[in-house]
Amino acid sequence: AQTVTQSQPEMSVQEAETVTLSCTYDTSESDYYLFWYKQPPSRQMILVIRQEAYKQQNATENRFSVNFQKAAKSFSLKISDSQLGDAAMYFCAYRSVRYGNKLVFGAGTILRVKS
Amino acid sequence: EAQVTQNPRYLITVTGKKLTVTCSQNMNHEYMSWYRQDPGLGLRQIYYSMNVEVTDKGDVPEGYKVSRKEKRNFPLILESPSPNQTSLYFCASSPLALANTGELFFGEGSRLTVL
């Protein structure tokens, strides 16, 4: 069974600085998706960024980028120029392309942004 | 507007009193799923459905029932709620086609408290 591990329960960053959230996963499959979801205090689940495993190029979305290391099964999220609105819980998640019957989530990382 | 709608958003109930959390999506998605979110555990899948009349257990199905009589609706039923079902619940949907992005679209969450 696939597992996703987020080893940082909580992180802090100063406004305008850069922070990296860690995620590792375990799978025997070669084709899958990886995601980072943001959950602000409103509890809504918001997709931040997505990576297909077959793509070597790291995904980027504005201030958000990932470092995808397929061999190491690592998928970290880098937030540049952090803003107060980035404060939230962040979840790393995995989804099999072949089976696709669920997202497997990590336990989450709370990100606090200091002004 | 494309969305997943859950009701109720908040509910306090007592042990043993049957309740239903409704979920409806307007995107014609084949796949629908229920997750529960608990501190330190991330989101865990309760049940999922790959299409009408096709449902299957996820990782934590005990104490829950679902049905999929129509493509757009996927209600979660707690026949005899217990305090350990106090949680934040999310309904989610996505297309099933292999060409899809893998992304799940989430409802806004339902906070359930069982006394």
Boltz contact constraints between the chains, C-beta under 6 A:
constraints:
  - contact:
      token1: [A, 33]
      token2: [B, 102]
      max_distance: 6.0
  - contact:
      token1: [A, 43]
      token2: [B, 109]
      max_distance: 6.0
  - contact:
      token1: [A, 44]
      token2: [B, 108]
      max_distance: 6.0
  - contact:
      token1: [A, 45]
      token2: [B, 106]
      max_distance: 6.0
  - contact:
      token1: [A, 47]
      token2: [B, 103]
      max_distance: 6.0
  - contact:
      token1: [A, 95]
      token2: [B, 102]
      max_distance: 6.0
  - contact:
      token1: [A, 101]
      token2: [B, 48]
      max_distance: 6.0
  - contact:
      token1: [A, 102]
      token2: [B, 45]
      max_distance: 6.0
  - contact:
      token1: [A, 103]
      token2: [B, 104]
      max_distance: 6.0
  - contact:
      token1: [A, 105]
      token2: [B, 42]
      max_distance: 6.0
  - contact:
      token1: [A, 105]
      token2: [B, 43]
      max_distance: 6.0
  - contact:
      token1: [A, 106]
      token2: [B, 42]
      max_distance: 6.0
  - contact:
      token1: [A, 107]
      token2: [B, 40]
      max_distance: 6.0
  - contact:
      token1: [A, 107]
      token2: [B, 42]
      max_distance: 6.0
  - contact:
      token1: [A, 108]
      token2: [B, 42]
      max_distance: 6.0
